Amino acid sequence: MKPDEIRKLDAYFKRVFQNPRLEVKARPRKDDSAEVYVGDEFLGIVFKDEDDGDYNFSMAILDIDLG
């Protein structure tokens, strides 16, 4: 993803989830997606659908995280 897309997604996630600690970061060696973090904790991946220009957020929730 381009830096301007990452900045827009970063602002969107912070606004929607009302959490200034959320951060969208570029992925090394990948340009079709970005990583989403809260602080140092990885949350998921946001992908761009090149056909329609939409974005999709994917987040795995591990059973051990549910405690």
mmCIF file of the N, C-alpha and C atoms, coordinates in Angstrom:
data_MODEL
# 
_entry.id   MODEL 
# 
loop_
_atom_site.group_PDB 
_atom_site.id 
_atom_site.type_symbol 
_atom_site.label_atom_id 
_atom_site.label_alt_id 
_atom_site.label_comp_id 
_atom_site.label_asym_id 
_atom_site.label_entity_id 
_atom_site.label_seq_id 
_atom_site.pdbx_PDB_ins_code 
_atom_site.Cartn_x 
_atom_site.Cartn_y 
_atom_site.Cartn_z 
_atom_site.occupancy 
_atom_site.B_iso_or_equiv 
_atom_site.pdbx_formal_charge 
_atom_site.auth_seq_id 
_atom_site.auth_comp_id 
_atom_site.auth_asym_id 
_atom_site.auth_atom_id 
_atom_site.pdbx_PDB_model_num 
ATOM 1   N N  . MET A 1 1  ? 0.835   -1.188  0.000  1.00 0.00 ? 1  MET A N  1 
ATOM 2   C CA . MET A 1 1  ? 0.000   0.000   0.000  1.00 0.00 ? 1  MET A CA 1 
ATOM 3   C C  . MET A 1 1  ? 0.875   1.245   0.000  1.00 0.00 ? 1  MET A C  1 
ATOM 4   N N  . LYS A 1 2  ? 0.341   2.269   -0.549 1.00 0.00 ? 2  LYS A N  1 
ATOM 5   C CA . LYS A 1 2  ? 1.068   3.526   -0.608 1.00 0.00 ? 2  LYS A CA 1 
ATOM 6   C C  . LYS A 1 2  ? 1.012   4.227   0.755  1.00 0.00 ? 2  LYS A C  1 
ATOM 7   N N  . PRO A 1 3  ? 2.019   5.051   1.062  1.00 0.00 ? 3  PRO A N  1 
ATOM 8   C CA . PRO A 1 3  ? 2.038   5.747   2.354  1.00 0.00 ? 3  PRO A CA 1 
ATOM 9   C C  . PRO A 1 3  ? 0.787   6.577   2.637  1.00 0.00 ? 3  PRO A C  1 
ATOM 10  N N  . ASP A 1 4  ? 0.209   7.217   1.603  1.00 0.00 ? 4  ASP A N  1 
ATOM 11  C CA . ASP A 1 4  ? -0.997  8.019   1.845  1.00 0.00 ? 4  ASP A CA 1 
ATOM 12  C C  . ASP A 1 4  ? -2.192  7.135   2.205  1.00 0.00 ? 4  ASP A C  1 
ATOM 13  N N  . GLU A 1 5  ? -2.266  5.927   1.627  1.00 0.00 ? 5  GLU A N  1 
ATOM 14  C CA . GLU A 1 5  ? -3.334  4.989   1.989  1.00 0.00 ? 5  GLU A CA 1 
ATOM 15  C C  . GLU A 1 5  ? -3.178  4.540   3.442  1.00 0.00 ? 5  GLU A C  1 
ATOM 16  N N  . ILE A 1 6  ? -1.957  4.264   3.839  1.00 0.00 ? 6  ILE A N  1 
ATOM 17  C CA . ILE A 1 6  ? -1.687  3.817   5.206  1.00 0.00 ? 6  ILE A CA 1 
ATOM 18  C C  . ILE A 1 6  ? -2.057  4.917   6.198  1.00 0.00 ? 6  ILE A C  1 
ATOM 19  N N  . ARG A 1 7  ? -1.731  6.166   5.881  1.00 0.00 ? 7  ARG A N  1 
ATOM 20  C CA . ARG A 1 7  ? -2.090  7.287   6.770  1.00 0.00 ? 7  ARG A CA 1 
ATOM 21  C C  . ARG A 1 7  ? -3.611  7.410   6.908  1.00 0.00 ? 7  ARG A C  1 
ATOM 22  N N  . LYS A 1 8  ? -4.334  7.277   5.790  1.00 0.00 ? 8  LYS A N  1 
ATOM 23  C CA . LYS A 1 8  ? -5.795  7.365   5.840  1.00 0.00 ? 8  LYS A CA 1 
ATOM 24  C C  . LYS A 1 8  ? -6.402  6.218   6.641  1.00 0.00 ? 8  LYS A C  1 
ATOM 25  N N  . LEU A 1 9  ? -5.889  5.005   6.439  1.00 0.00 ? 9  LEU A N  1 
ATOM 26  C CA . LEU A 1 9  ? -6.379  3.857   7.199  1.00 0.00 ? 9  LEU A CA 1 
ATOM 27  C C  . LEU A 1 9  ? -6.058  4.005   8.679  1.00 0.00 ? 9  LEU A C  1 
ATOM 28  N N  . ASP A 1 10 ? -4.881  4.511   8.991  1.00 0.00 ? 10 ASP A N  1 
ATOM 29  C CA . ASP A 1 10 ? -4.483  4.731   10.381 1.00 0.00 ? 10 ASP A CA 1 
ATOM 30  C C  . ASP A 1 10 ? -5.462  5.690   11.060 1.00 0.00 ? 10 ASP A C  1 
ATOM 31  N N  . ALA A 1 11 ? -5.772  6.785   10.414 1.00 0.00 ? 11 ALA A N  1 
ATOM 32  C CA . ALA A 1 11 ? -6.722  7.758   10.971 1.00 0.00 ? 11 ALA A CA 1 
ATOM 33  C C  . ALA A 1 11 ? -8.110  7.144   11.110 1.00 0.00 ? 11 ALA A C  1 
ATOM 34  N N  . TYR A 1 12 ? -8.517  6.344   10.126 1.00 0.00 ? 12 TYR A N  1 
ATOM 35  C CA . TYR A 1 12 ? -9.830  5.691   10.165 1.00 0.00 ? 12 TYR A CA 1 
ATOM 36  C C  . TYR A 1 12 ? -9.943  4.745   11.358 1.00 0.00 ? 12 TYR A C  1 
ATOM 37  N N  . PHE A 1 13 ? -8.956  3.863   11.532 1.00 0.00 ? 13 PHE A N  1 
ATOM 38  C CA . PHE A 1 13 ? -8.993  2.911   12.642 1.00 0.00 ? 13 PHE A CA 1 
ATOM 39  C C  . PHE A 1 13 ? -9.006  3.634   13.992 1.00 0.00 ? 13 PHE A C  1 
ATOM 40  N N  . LYS A 1 14 ? -8.188  4.666   14.134 1.00 0.00 ? 14 LYS A N  1 
ATOM 41  C CA . LYS A 1 14 ? -8.152  5.421   15.394 1.00 0.00 ? 14 LYS A CA 1 
ATOM 42  C C  . LYS A 1 14 ? -9.502  6.064   15.688 1.00 0.00 ? 14 LYS A C  1 
ATOM 43  N N  . ARG A 1 15 ? -10.132 6.612   14.660 1.00 0.00 ? 15 ARG A N  1 
ATOM 44  C CA . ARG A 1 15 ? -11.420 7.283   14.825 1.00 0.00 ? 15 ARG A CA 1 
ATOM 45  C C  . ARG A 1 15 ? -12.542 6.283   15.118 1.00 0.00 ? 15 ARG A C  1 
ATOM 46  N N  . VAL A 1 16 ? -12.645 5.234   14.331 1.00 0.00 ? 16 VAL A N  1 
ATOM 47  C CA . VAL A 1 16 ? -13.737 4.274   14.465 1.00 0.00 ? 16 VAL A CA 1 
ATOM 48  C C  . VAL A 1 16 ? -13.670 3.517   15.785 1.00 0.00 ? 16 VAL A C  1 
ATOM 49  N N  . PHE A 1 17 ? -12.475 3.098   16.183 1.00 0.00 ? 17 PHE A N  1 
ATOM 50  C CA . PHE A 1 17 ? -12.324 2.332   17.419 1.00 0.00 ? 17 PHE A CA 1 
ATOM 51  C C  . PHE A 1 17 ? -12.001 3.212   18.621 1.00 0.00 ? 17 PHE A C  1 
ATOM 52  N N  . GLN A 1 18 ? -11.960 4.523   18.393 1.00 0.00 ? 18 GLN A N  1 
ATOM 53  C CA . GLN A 1 18 ? -11.710 5.498   19.456 1.00 0.00 ? 18 GLN A CA 1 
ATOM 54  C C  . GLN A 1 18 ? -10.500 5.115   20.306 1.00 0.00 ? 18 GLN A C  1 
ATOM 55  N N  . ASN A 1 19 ? -9.411  4.786   19.611 1.00 0.00 ? 19 ASN A N  1 
ATOM 56  C CA . ASN A 1 19 ? -8.195  4.365   20.299 1.00 0.00 ? 19 ASN A CA 1 
ATOM 57  C C  . ASN A 1 19 ? -6.982  4.961   19.583 1.00 0.00 ? 19 ASN A C  1 
ATOM 58  N N  . PRO A 1 20 ? -6.350  5.963   20.170 1.00 0.00 ? 20 PRO A N  1 
ATOM 59  C CA . PRO A 1 20 ? -5.185  6.584   19.535 1.00 0.00 ? 20 PRO A CA 1 
ATOM 60  C C  . PRO A 1 20 ? -3.955  5.676   19.503 1.00 0.00 ? 20 PRO A C  1 
ATOM 61  N N  . ARG A 1 21 ? -3.999  4.552   20.223 1.00 0.00 ? 21 ARG A N  1 
ATOM 62  C CA . ARG A 1 21 ? -2.863  3.621   20.220 1.00 0.00 ? 21 ARG A CA 1 
ATOM 63  C C  . ARG A 1 21 ? -2.870  2.687   19.010 1.00 0.00 ? 21 ARG A C  1 
ATOM 64  N N  . LEU A 1 22 ? -3.986  2.643   18.278 1.00 0.00 ? 22 LEU A N  1 
ATOM 65  C CA . LEU A 1 22 ? -4.021  1.829   17.061 1.00 0.00 ? 22 LEU A CA 1 
ATOM 66  C C  . LEU A 1 22 ? -3.066  2.414   16.043 1.00 0.00 ? 22 LEU A C  1 
ATOM 67  N N  . GLU A 1 23 ? -2.394  1.533   15.307 1.00 0.00 ? 23 GLU A N  1 
ATOM 68  C CA . GLU A 1 23 ? -1.431  1.995   14.312 1.00 0.00 ? 23 GLU A CA 1 
ATOM 69  C C  . GLU A 1 23 ? -1.429  1.050   13.119 1.00 0.00 ? 23 GLU A C  1 
ATOM 70  N N  . VAL A 1 24 ? -1.493  1.615   11.939 1.00 0.00 ? 24 VAL A N  1 
ATOM 71  C CA . VAL A 1 24 ? -1.400  0.843   10.704 1.00 0.00 ? 24 VAL A CA 1 
ATOM 72  C C  . VAL A 1 24 ? 0.021   1.021   10.172 1.00 0.00 ? 24 VAL A C  1 
ATOM 73  N N  . LYS A 1 25 ? 0.683   -0.110  9.904  1.00 0.00 ? 25 LYS A N  1 
ATOM 74  C CA . LYS A 1 25 ? 2.080   -0.080  9.463  1.00 0.00 ? 25 LYS A CA 1 
ATOM 75  C C  . LYS A 1 25 ? 2.240   -0.834  8.152  1.00 0.00 ? 25 LYS A C  1 
ATOM 76  N N  . ALA A 1 26 ? 3.159   -0.340  7.332  1.00 0.00 ? 26 ALA A N  1 
ATOM 77  C CA . ALA A 1 26 ? 3.491   -1.031  6.083  1.00 0.00 ? 26 ALA A CA 1 
ATOM 78  C C  . ALA A 1 26 ? 4.085   -2.398  6.407  1.00 0.00 ? 26 ALA A C  1 
ATOM 79  N N  . ARG A 1 27 ? 3.836   -3.358  5.535  1.00 0.00 ? 27 ARG A N  1 
ATOM 80  C CA . ARG A 1 27 ? 4.411   -4.695  5.698  1.00 0.00 ? 27 ARG A CA 1 
ATOM 81  C C  . ARG A 1 27 ? 5.694   -4.787  4.897  1.00 0.00 ? 27 ARG A C  1 
ATOM 82  N N  . PRO A 1 28 ? 6.722   -5.358  5.488  1.00 0.00 ? 28 PRO A N  1 
ATOM 83  C CA . PRO A 1 28 ? 7.948   -5.555  4.713  1.00 0.00 ? 28 PRO A CA 1 
ATOM 84  C C  . PRO A 1 28 ? 7.711   -6.588  3.606  1.00 0.00 ? 28 PRO A C  1 
ATOM 85  N N  . ARG A 1 29 ? 8.170   -6.290  2.424  1.00 0.00 ? 29 ARG A N  1 
ATOM 86  C CA . ARG A 1 29 ? 8.101   -7.194  1.267  1.00 0.00 ? 29 ARG A CA 1 
ATOM 87  C C  . ARG A 1 29 ? 6.687   -7.457  0.754  1.00 0.00 ? 29 ARG A C  1 
ATOM 88  N N  . LYS A 1 30 ? 5.684   -6.733  1.235  1.00 0.00 ? 30 LYS A N  1 
ATOM 89  C CA . LYS A 1 30 ? 4.311   -6.874  0.740  1.00 0.00 ? 30 LYS A CA 1 
ATOM 90  C C  . LYS A 1 30 ? 3.776   -5.480  0.440  1.00 0.00 ? 30 LYS A C  1 
ATOM 91  N N  . ASP A 1 31 ? 3.132   -5.302  -0.704 1.00 0.00 ? 31 ASP A N  1 
ATOM 92  C CA . ASP A 1 31 ? 2.599   -3.975  -1.019 1.00 0.00 ? 31 ASP A CA 1 
ATOM 93  C C  . ASP A 1 31 ? 1.083   -3.986  -1.240 1.00 0.00 ? 31 ASP A C  1 
ATOM 94  N N  . ASP A 1 32 ? 0.449   -5.142  -0.985 1.00 0.00 ? 32 ASP A N  1 
ATOM 95  C CA . ASP A 1 32 ? -0.997  -5.239  -1.171 1.00 0.00 ? 32 ASP A CA 1 
ATOM 96  C C  . ASP A 1 32 ? -1.763  -5.184  0.147  1.00 0.00 ? 32 ASP A C  1 
ATOM 97  N N  . SER A 1 33 ? -1.037  -4.980  1.253  1.00 0.00 ? 33 SER A N  1 
ATOM 98  C CA . SER A 1 33 ? -1.676  -5.015  2.572  1.00 0.00 ? 33 SER A CA 1 
ATOM 99  C C  . SER A 1 33 ? -0.829  -4.252  3.582  1.00 0.00 ? 33 SER A C  1 
ATOM 100 N N  . ALA A 1 34 ? -1.412  -4.066  4.775  1.00 0.00 ? 34 ALA A N  1 
ATOM 101 C CA . ALA A 1 34 ? -0.703  -3.408  5.880  1.00 0.00 ? 34 ALA A CA 1 
ATOM 102 C C  . ALA A 1 34 ? -1.081  -4.129  7.172  1.00 0.00 ? 34 ALA A C  1 
ATOM 103 N N  . GLU A 1 35 ? -0.291  -3.924  8.215  1.00 0.00 ? 35 GLU A N  1 
ATOM 104 C CA . GLU A 1 35 ? -0.525  -4.560  9.510  1.00 0.00 ? 35 GLU A CA 1 
ATOM 105 C C  . GLU A 1 35 ? -1.159  -3.560  10.468 1.00 0.00 ? 35 GLU A C  1 
ATOM 106 N N  . VAL A 1 36 ? -2.027  -4.053  11.336 1.00 0.00 ? 36 VAL A N  1 
ATOM 107 C CA . VAL A 1 36 ? -2.703  -3.217  12.329 1.00 0.00 ? 36 VAL A CA 1 
ATOM 108 C C  . VAL A 1 36 ? -2.252  -3.658  13.720 1.00 0.00 ? 36 VAL A C  1 
ATOM 109 N N  . TYR A 1 37 ? -1.841  -2.690  14.534 1.00 0.00 ? 37 TYR A N  1 
ATOM 110 C CA . TYR A 1 37 ? -1.342  -2.946  15.887 1.00 0.00 ? 37 TYR A CA 1 
ATOM 111 C C  . TYR A 1 37 ? -2.055  -2.063  16.898 1.00 0.00 ? 37 TYR A C  1 
ATOM 112 N N  . VAL A 1 38 ? -2.084  -2.535  18.143 1.00 0.00 ? 38 VAL A N  1 
ATOM 113 C CA . VAL A 1 38 ? -2.399  -1.688  19.300 1.00 0.00 ? 38 VAL A CA 1 
ATOM 114 C C  . VAL A 1 38 ? -1.139  -1.745  20.140 1.00 0.00 ? 38 VAL A C  1 
ATOM 115 N N  . GLY A 1 39 ? -0.433  -0.635  20.195 1.00 0.00 ? 39 GLY A N  1 
ATOM 116 C CA . GLY A 1 39 ? 0.877   -0.652  20.846 1.00 0.00 ? 39 GLY A CA 1 
ATOM 117 C C  . GLY A 1 39 ? 1.770   -1.622  20.097 1.00 0.00 ? 39 GLY A C  1 
ATOM 118 N N  . ASP A 1 40 ? 2.349   -2.594  20.836 1.00 0.00 ? 40 ASP A N  1 
ATOM 119 C CA . ASP A 1 40 ? 3.218   -3.600  20.221 1.00 0.00 ? 40 ASP A CA 1 
ATOM 120 C C  . ASP A 1 40 ? 2.466   -4.868  19.839 1.00 0.00 ? 40 ASP A C  1 
ATOM 121 N N  . GLU A 1 41 ? 1.170   -4.937  20.157 1.00 0.00 ? 41 GLU A N  1 
ATOM 122 C CA . GLU A 1 41 ? 0.398   -6.153  19.892 1.00 0.00 ? 41 GLU A CA 1 
ATOM 123 C C  . GLU A 1 41 ? -0.214  -6.142  18.501 1.00 0.00 ? 41 GLU A C  1 
ATOM 124 N N  . PHE A 1 42 ? 0.129   -7.167  17.734 1.00 0.00 ? 42 PHE A N  1 
ATOM 125 C CA . PHE A 1 42 ? -0.398  -7.331  16.372 1.00 0.00 ? 42 PHE A CA 1 
ATOM 126 C C  . PHE A 1 42 ? -1.871  -7.709  16.453 1.00 0.00 ? 42 PHE A C  1 
ATOM 127 N N  . LEU A 1 43 ? -2.721  -6.998  15.686 1.00 0.00 ? 43 LEU A N  1 
ATOM 128 C CA . LEU A 1 43 ? -4.151  -7.306  15.649 1.00 0.00 ? 43 LEU A CA 1 
ATOM 129 C C  . LEU A 1 43 ? -4.569  -8.031  14.384 1.00 0.00 ? 43 LEU A C  1 
ATOM 130 N N  . GLY A 1 44 ? -4.065  -7.594  13.245 1.00 0.00 ? 44 GLY A N  1 
ATOM 131 C CA . GLY A 1 44 ? -4.491  -8.212  12.000 1.00 0.00 ? 44 GLY A CA 1 
ATOM 132 C C  . GLY A 1 44 ? -3.917  -7.516  10.781 1.00 0.00 ? 44 GLY A C  1 
ATOM 133 N N  . ILE A 1 45 ? -4.481  -7.882  9.642  1.00 0.00 ? 45 ILE A N  1 
ATOM 134 C CA . ILE A 1 45 ? -4.019  -7.384  8.348  1.00 0.00 ? 45 ILE A CA 1 
ATOM 135 C C  . ILE A 1 45 ? -5.175  -6.680  7.644  1.00 0.00 ? 45 ILE A C  1 
ATOM 136 N N  . VAL A 1 46 ? -4.885  -5.575  7.019  1.00 0.00 ? 46 VAL A N  1 
ATOM 137 C CA . VAL A 1 46 ? -5.874  -4.907  6.174  1.00 0.00 ? 46 VAL A CA 1 
ATOM 138 C C  . VAL A 1 46 ? -5.376  -5.021  4.730  1.00 0.00 ? 46 VAL A C  1 
ATOM 139 N N  . PHE A 1 47 ? -6.247  -5.566  3.866  1.00 0.00 ? 47 PHE A N  1 
ATOM 140 C CA . PHE A 1 47 ? -5.941  -5.794  2.463  1.00 0.00 ? 47 PHE A CA 1 
ATOM 141 C C  . PHE A 1 47 ? -6.712  -4.818  1.590  1.00 0.00 ? 47 PHE A C  1 
ATOM 142 N N  . LYS A 1 48 ? -6.120  -4.472  0.468  1.00 0.00 ? 48 LYS A N  1 
ATOM 143 C CA . LYS A 1 48 ? -6.818  -3.644  -0.511 1.00 0.00 ? 48 LYS A CA 1 
ATOM 144 C C  . LYS A 1 48 ? -7.250  -4.523  -1.669 1.00 0.00 ? 48 LYS A C  1 
ATOM 145 N N  . ASP A 1 49 ? -8.525  -4.443  -2.022 1.00 0.00 ? 49 ASP A N  1 
ATOM 146 C CA . ASP A 1 49 ? -9.050  -5.138  -3.189 1.00 0.00 ? 49 ASP A CA 1 
ATOM 147 C C  . ASP A 1 49 ? -8.818  -4.227  -4.384 1.00 0.00 ? 49 ASP A C  1 
ATOM 148 N N  . GLU A 1 50 ? -7.876  -4.585  -5.223 1.00 0.00 ? 50 GLU A N  1 
ATOM 149 C CA . GLU A 1 50 ? -7.495  -3.730  -6.354 1.00 0.00 ? 50 GLU A CA 1 
ATOM 150 C C  . GLU A 1 50 ? -8.621  -3.578  -7.379 1.00 0.00 ? 50 GLU A C  1 
ATOM 151 N N  . ASP A 1 51 ? -9.532  -4.551  -7.446 1.00 0.00 ? 51 ASP A N  1 
ATOM 152 C CA . ASP A 1 51 ? -10.612 -4.481  -8.439 1.00 0.00 ? 51 ASP A CA 1 
ATOM 153 C C  . ASP A 1 51 ? -11.613 -3.380  -8.133 1.00 0.00 ? 51 ASP A C  1 
ATOM 154 N N  . ASP A 1 52 ? -12.008 -3.263  -6.856 1.00 0.00 ? 52 ASP A N  1 
ATOM 155 C CA . ASP A 1 52 ? -13.022 -2.258  -6.516 1.00 0.00 ? 52 ASP A CA 1 
ATOM 156 C C  . ASP A 1 52 ? -12.518 -1.154  -5.591 1.00 0.00 ? 52 ASP A C  1 
ATOM 157 N N  . GLY A 1 53 ? -11.270 -1.264  -5.131 1.00 0.00 ? 53 GLY A N  1 
ATOM 158 C CA . GLY A 1 53 ? -10.688 -0.216  -4.303 1.00 0.00 ? 53 GLY A CA 1 
ATOM 159 C C  . GLY A 1 53 ? -11.083 -0.258  -2.845 1.00 0.00 ? 53 GLY A C  1 
ATOM 160 N N  . ASP A 1 54 ? -11.865 -1.273  -2.441 1.00 0.00 ? 54 ASP A N  1 
ATOM 161 C CA . ASP A 1 54 ? -12.261 -1.409  -1.041 1.00 0.00 ? 54 ASP A CA 1 
ATOM 162 C C  . ASP A 1 54 ? -11.146 -2.043  -0.219 1.00 0.00 ? 54 ASP A C  1 
ATOM 163 N N  . TYR A 1 55 ? -11.281 -1.918  1.094  1.00 0.00 ? 55 TYR A N  1 
ATOM 164 C CA . TYR A 1 55 ? -10.320 -2.506  2.023  1.00 0.00 ? 55 TYR A CA 1 
ATOM 165 C C  . TYR A 1 55 ? -11.025 -3.534  2.889  1.00 0.00 ? 55 TYR A C  1 
ATOM 166 N N  . ASN A 1 56 ? -10.315 -4.602  3.235  1.00 0.00 ? 56 ASN A N  1 
ATOM 167 C CA . ASN A 1 56 ? -10.840 -5.655  4.098  1.00 0.00 ? 56 ASN A CA 1 
ATOM 168 C C  . ASN A 1 56 ? -9.878  -5.877  5.255  1.00 0.00 ? 56 ASN A C  1 
ATOM 169 N N  . PHE A 1 57 ? -10.432 -5.912  6.463  1.00 0.00 ? 57 PHE A N  1 
ATOM 170 C CA . PHE A 1 57 ? -9.632  -6.124  7.670  1.00 0.00 ? 57 PHE A CA 1 
ATOM 171 C C  . PHE A 1 57 ? -9.845  -7.551  8.144  1.00 0.00 ? 57 PHE A C  1 
ATOM 172 N N  . SER A 1 58 ? -8.751  -8.279  8.371  1.00 0.00 ? 58 SER A N  1 
ATOM 173 C CA . SER A 1 58 ? -8.810  -9.662  8.826  1.00 0.00 ? 58 SER A CA 1 
ATOM 174 C C  . SER A 1 58 ? -8.088  -9.784  10.162 1.00 0.00 ? 58 SER A C  1 
ATOM 175 N N  . MET A 1 59 ? -8.801  -10.323 11.158 1.00 0.00 ? 59 MET A N  1 
ATOM 176 C CA . MET A 1 59 ? -8.235  -10.455 12.497 1.00 0.00 ? 59 MET A CA 1 
ATOM 177 C C  . MET A 1 59 ? -8.514  -11.854 13.017 1.00 0.00 ? 59 MET A C  1 
ATOM 178 N N  . ALA A 1 60 ? -7.466  -12.586 13.346 1.00 0.00 ? 60 ALA A N  1 
ATOM 179 C CA . ALA A 1 60 ? -7.606  -13.920 13.919 1.00 0.00 ? 60 ALA A CA 1 
ATOM 180 C C  . ALA A 1 60 ? -7.684  -13.781 15.445 1.00 0.00 ? 60 ALA A C  1 
ATOM 181 N N  . ILE A 1 61 ? -8.594  -14.528 16.063 1.00 0.00 ? 61 ILE A N  1 
ATOM 182 C CA . ILE A 1 61 ? -8.708  -14.539 17.519 1.00 0.00 ? 61 ILE A CA 1 
ATOM 183 C C  . ILE A 1 61 ? -8.396  -15.950 17.997 1.00 0.00 ? 61 ILE A C  1 
ATOM 184 N N  . LEU A 1 62 ? -7.314  -16.071 18.739 1.00 0.00 ? 62 LEU A N  1 
ATOM 185 C CA . LEU A 1 62 ? -6.904  -17.379 19.230 1.00 0.00 ? 62 LEU A CA 1 
ATOM 186 C C  . LEU A 1 62 ? -7.710  -17.778 20.455 1.00 0.00 ? 62 LEU A C  1 
ATOM 187 N N  . ASP A 1 63 ? -7.959  -19.054 20.578 1.00 0.00 ? 63 ASP A N  1 
ATOM 188 C CA . ASP A 1 63 ? -8.717  -19.571 21.706 1.00 0.00 ? 63 ASP A CA 1 
ATOM 189 C C  . ASP A 1 63 ? -8.053  -19.209 23.036 1.00 0.00 ? 63 ASP A C  1 
ATOM 190 N N  . ILE A 1 64 ? -6.707  -19.250 23.073 1.00 0.00 ? 64 ILE A N  1 
ATOM 191 C CA . ILE A 1 64 ? -6.006  -18.938 24.329 1.00 0.00 ? 64 ILE A CA 1 
ATOM 192 C C  . ILE A 1 64 ? -6.173  -17.464 24.721 1.00 0.00 ? 64 ILE A C  1 
ATOM 193 N N  . ASP A 1 65 ? -6.430  -16.605 23.746 1.00 0.00 ? 65 ASP A N  1 
ATOM 194 C CA . ASP A 1 65 ? -6.639  -15.195 24.038 1.00 0.00 ? 65 ASP A CA 1 
ATOM 195 C C  . ASP A 1 65 ? -7.988  -14.941 24.714 1.00 0.00 ? 65 ASP A C  1 
ATOM 196 N N  . LEU A 1 66 ? -8.931  -15.849 24.515 1.00 0.00 ? 66 LEU A N  1 
ATOM 197 C CA . LEU A 1 66 ? -10.258 -15.681 25.110 1.00 0.00 ? 66 LEU A CA 1 
ATOM 198 C C  . LEU A 1 66 ? -10.290 -16.062 26.581 1.00 0.00 ? 66 LEU A C  1 
ATOM 199 N N  . GLY A 1 67 ? -9.267  -16.817 27.004 1.00 0.00 ? 67 GLY A N  1 
ATOM 200 C CA . GLY A 1 67 ? -9.091  -17.195 28.405 1.00 0.00 ? 67 GLY A CA 1 
ATOM 201 C C  . GLY A 1 67 ? -10.269 -17.813 28.996 1.00 0.00 ? 67 GLY A C  1 
# 
